[in-house]
Amino acid sequence: MRKTLKVLSALLSYPTEDLKEAIPDMRTALDEDNLLPVNKRNQLDRLLDEITTHNIFDLQERYVLLFDRTRSLSLQLFEHVHGESRDRGQAMVDLQQLYEKNGLHVATTELPDYLPLFLEFLSTRPHTEACSLLDETVHILEAIRRRLTKRKTPYASIFSCLQVVATSKAQPETVEALMMAPDPEPDDLEALDAAWEEEQVKFGPEADLCGKSDLTSKLRSATRPAPGIVQPAPQRTVFTHKTSTRPTGG
């Protein structure tokens, strides 16, 4: 599972020449893990083929239009559940502390909830823990998958594969609540501006966007030491998630 998560993490990162050159190694890693069903692997192979054969500038432009300019496709997990609320800041702190608690120092300019970074972190964790944390995001992953499928982009295959790795299924009513958020096309500048101005969507006090226990709450509890236990300082391992400077549309 670890190799599969690392591959999916890399594929969700900004396309570079290094990524194109790494595609054969990614195929090998997926073969060795042998985790994905044939139909899901075939869908993912389409994306791998496109990254291999398409012009790098075309790939980068598509990535920016999808994930940087379209809020409903944001790869920042907490964007989908917290918007610009104060809770988002605390959630970021909790996630950063979870990384550090496990001896990982993130050397990147990306925020802690950046999905490729989160997936790479999961690839370093034991199977049960990785699945449990991934399960907390399945509703977000399914909402993004639907929106990408509507746009007929092979990036949707990544989110289908992530749901194969997860052990929980997204609850339809929760996904539908997330799907209520505006979803403009990236070339509709007026609609995009309006979407970014929207306040976070609220679904009522009983809503639970991340399954049985909200991702934020779970991350927060994971950073707390057990009563009476003094935790030693973690042995820091430098954890580098490569990022590239990329243009972002207005």
C-alpha positions as CSV (number, residue, x, y, z in Angstrom):
1,M,0.0,0.0,0.0
2,R,2.9,2.4,0.8
3,K,4.2,2.4,-2.8
4,T,0.7,3.0,-4.2
5,L,0.1,5.9,-1.9
6,K,3.5,7.4,-2.9
7,V,2.6,7.1,-6.6
8,L,-0.8,8.7,-6.1
9,S,0.8,11.5,-4.1
10,A,3.3,12.2,-6.9
11,L,0.6,12.1,-9.6
12,L,-1.3,14.8,-7.7
13,S,1.7,17.1,-7.6
14,Y,2.4,19.8,-10.2
15,P,3.7,18.1,-13.4
16,T,7.4,18.5,-14.0
17,E,10.0,16.8,-16.3
18,D,11.1,14.8,-13.3
19,L,7.6,13.4,-12.9
20,K,7.5,12.4,-16.6
21,E,10.8,10.6,-16.3
22,A,9.6,8.8,-13.1
23,I,6.5,7.2,-14.8
24,P,8.2,3.8,-15.6
25,D,9.3,3.6,-11.9
26,M,5.7,4.4,-10.8
27,R,4.3,1.6,-13.0
28,T,6.8,-0.8,-11.4
29,A,5.8,0.3,-7.9
30,L,2.1,-0.2,-8.7
31,D,2.8,-3.6,-10.1
32,E,4.8,-4.6,-7.0
33,D,2.0,-3.4,-4.6
34,N,-0.6,-5.1,-6.8
35,L,-3.3,-3.3,-4.8
36,L,-5.6,-1.8,-7.5
37,P,-8.3,-3.8,-9.3
38,V,-7.7,-4.1,-13.0
39,N,-10.4,-1.6,-14.0
40,K,-8.9,1.0,-11.6
41,R,-5.4,0.3,-12.8
42,N,-6.5,0.7,-16.4
43,Q,-8.0,4.1,-15.6
44,L,-4.8,5.2,-13.8
45,D,-2.7,4.0,-16.7
46,R,-4.5,6.5,-19.0
47,L,-3.2,9.3,-16.8
48,L,0.3,7.8,-16.8
49,D,0.2,7.6,-20.6
50,E,-0.9,11.2,-20.9
51,I,1.8,12.5,-18.6
52,T,4.4,10.4,-20.5
53,T,3.3,11.6,-24.0
54,H,1.8,15.1,-23.6
55,N,3.7,18.4,-23.7
56,I,4.9,19.4,-20.3
57,F,3.5,22.9,-20.7
58,D,0.1,21.6,-21.6
59,L,0.1,19.3,-18.6
60,Q,1.0,22.2,-16.3
61,E,-1.7,24.4,-17.8
62,R,-4.3,21.7,-17.2
63,Y,-3.1,21.2,-13.6
64,V,-3.3,24.9,-12.8
65,L,-6.8,25.2,-14.3
66,L,-8.1,22.2,-12.4
67,F,-6.5,22.4,-9.0
68,D,-5.3,26.0,-8.6
69,R,-8.0,28.0,-10.2
70,T,-11.0,25.8,-9.3
71,R,-11.9,26.1,-5.6
72,S,-14.2,23.0,-5.7
73,L,-11.3,20.9,-6.8
74,S,-8.8,22.3,-4.3
75,L,-6.2,19.9,-3.1
76,Q,-6.2,21.6,0.3
77,L,-8.4,19.2,2.3
78,F,-9.6,21.7,4.9
79,E,-10.8,24.0,2.2
80,H,-13.7,21.7,1.7
81,V,-14.8,21.4,5.3
82,H,-13.6,24.7,6.9
83,G,-13.5,27.2,4.1
84,E,-12.0,30.4,5.6
85,S,-13.2,29.8,9.1
86,R,-11.0,30.0,12.2
87,D,-11.3,26.2,12.6
88,R,-9.2,25.8,9.6
89,G,-6.2,27.4,11.3
90,Q,-6.4,25.1,14.3
91,A,-6.9,22.1,12.0
92,M,-3.6,23.1,10.2
93,V,-1.8,23.2,13.5
94,D,-3.2,19.8,14.6
95,L,-2.1,18.2,11.4
96,Q,1.4,19.7,11.5
97,Q,1.7,18.4,15.1
98,L,0.7,15.0,13.9
99,Y,3.5,15.0,11.4
100,E,6.0,16.2,14.0
101,K,4.8,13.7,16.6
102,N,5.8,11.0,14.2
103,G,9.3,12.4,13.7
104,L,8.7,14.1,10.4
105,H,9.8,17.6,9.5
106,V,8.1,18.8,6.4
107,A,10.5,20.7,4.2
108,T,8.0,22.3,1.8
109,T,6.1,25.5,1.2
110,E,2.8,23.7,1.0
111,L,0.3,23.8,3.8
112,P,-0.1,20.7,5.9
113,D,-3.5,19.7,4.4
114,Y,-2.1,19.7,0.9
115,L,-3.4,16.3,-0.3
116,P,-0.2,15.1,-2.0
117,L,1.7,15.8,1.2
118,F,-0.9,14.1,3.3
119,L,-0.8,11.0,1.1
120,E,3.0,10.9,1.3
121,F,2.8,11.1,5.0
122,L,0.3,8.2,5.1
123,S,2.7,6.2,3.0
124,T,5.1,6.3,6.0
125,R,2.6,5.0,8.5
126,P,1.5,1.5,9.5
127,H,-1.3,0.1,7.3
128,T,-4.1,0.4,9.9
129,E,-3.2,3.9,10.9
130,A,-2.9,5.0,7.2
131,C,-6.3,3.6,6.3
132,S,-7.9,5.1,9.4
133,L,-6.7,8.6,8.5
134,L,-7.5,8.2,4.8
135,D,-11.0,7.0,5.8
136,E,-11.6,10.4,7.3
137,T,-11.3,12.1,3.9
138,V,-13.4,9.7,1.8
139,H,-16.3,12.1,1.4
140,I,-14.0,14.9,0.2
141,L,-12.3,12.5,-2.2
142,E,-15.6,11.3,-3.7
143,A,-16.8,14.9,-4.2
144,I,-13.7,15.8,-6.0
145,R,-13.8,12.6,-8.1
146,R,-17.3,13.4,-9.2
147,R,-16.3,16.9,-10.3
148,L,-13.3,15.6,-12.2
149,T,-15.4,12.9,-13.8
150,K,-17.8,15.6,-15.0
151,R,-14.8,17.3,-16.7
152,K,-13.7,14.1,-18.3
153,T,-10.2,14.3,-17.0
154,P,-8.1,11.2,-16.1
155,Y,-7.2,12.8,-12.8
156,A,-10.5,11.4,-11.6
157,S,-8.8,7.9,-11.6
158,I,-6.5,9.0,-8.7
159,F,-9.5,9.6,-6.5
160,S,-11.1,6.3,-7.5
161,C,-7.9,4.5,-6.5
162,L,-7.7,6.3,-3.2
163,Q,-11.2,5.0,-2.3
164,V,-10.0,1.5,-3.1
165,V,-7.2,2.0,-0.5
166,A,-9.6,3.4,2.1
167,T,-11.6,0.9,4.2
168,S,-14.7,3.1,4.6
169,K,-17.2,4.2,2.0
170,A,-18.4,7.7,1.5
171,Q,-21.9,8.3,2.8
172,P,-24.1,9.6,0.0
173,E,-25.9,12.3,2.0
174,T,-22.6,13.7,3.2
175,V,-21.2,13.8,-0.4
176,E,-24.3,15.4,-1.6
177,A,-23.9,18.1,1.0
178,L,-20.4,18.8,-0.2
179,M,-21.6,18.8,-3.8
180,M,-23.8,21.7,-3.0
181,A,-20.8,24.1,-3.1
182,P,-20.4,26.1,-6.3
183,D,-18.4,24.3,-9.0
184,P,-17.7,26.8,-11.9
185,E,-15.5,26.0,-14.9
186,P,-12.0,27.4,-14.7
187,D,-12.5,29.7,-17.7
188,D,-15.6,31.3,-16.2
189,L,-13.8,34.1,-14.4
190,E,-16.9,35.8,-13.0
191,A,-18.2,32.6,-11.5
192,L,-14.8,31.7,-10.1
193,D,-14.6,35.1,-8.4
194,A,-18.0,34.6,-6.9
195,A,-17.1,31.1,-5.7
196,W,-14.0,32.3,-3.9
197,E,-16.1,35.0,-2.2
198,E,-18.6,32.4,-0.9
199,E,-18.5,31.7,2.8
200,Q,-18.0,28.2,4.0
201,V,-21.0,25.9,3.4
202,K,-22.6,24.9,6.6
203,F,-24.7,21.8,6.8
204,G,-26.1,22.1,10.3
205,P,-24.8,21.1,13.7
206,E,-25.4,17.4,13.2
207,A,-23.4,17.3,9.9
208,D,-20.3,15.2,9.9
209,L,-18.3,15.8,6.8
210,C,-15.5,13.3,7.6
211,G,-17.3,10.2,8.7
212,K,-17.8,8.9,12.3
213,S,-15.2,11.2,13.8
214,D,-14.3,14.5,12.1
215,L,-10.8,14.6,10.6
216,T,-9.9,17.6,12.7
217,S,-11.0,16.0,15.9
218,K,-9.2,12.8,15.2
219,L,-6.0,14.6,14.3
220,R,-6.3,16.7,17.5
221,S,-6.7,13.7,19.7
222,A,-3.8,12.0,18.0
223,T,-1.5,14.8,19.1
224,R,-2.4,14.5,22.8
225,P,-0.2,12.3,25.0
226,A,-1.9,9.6,27.1
227,P,-2.6,10.7,30.7
228,G,0.4,10.4,33.0
229,I,2.8,9.7,30.1
230,V,5.6,12.1,29.4
231,Q,6.5,12.0,25.7
232,P,10.2,12.2,24.6
233,A,11.1,14.7,22.0
234,P,10.7,13.1,18.5
235,Q,13.7,12.1,16.5
236,R,13.2,14.4,13.5
237,T,13.5,12.9,10.1
238,V,13.6,15.4,7.2
239,F,10.6,14.7,5.1
240,T,10.9,16.6,1.8
241,H,7.9,16.9,-0.5
242,K,9.1,18.4,-3.7
243,T,7.1,21.3,-5.0
244,S,7.6,23.5,-8.0
245,T,6.8,27.2,-8.5
246,R,3.8,27.4,-10.7
247,P,1.6,30.1,-12.0
248,T,-1.8,30.5,-10.4
249,G,-4.7,32.0,-12.2
250,G,-6.5,35.0,-10.9
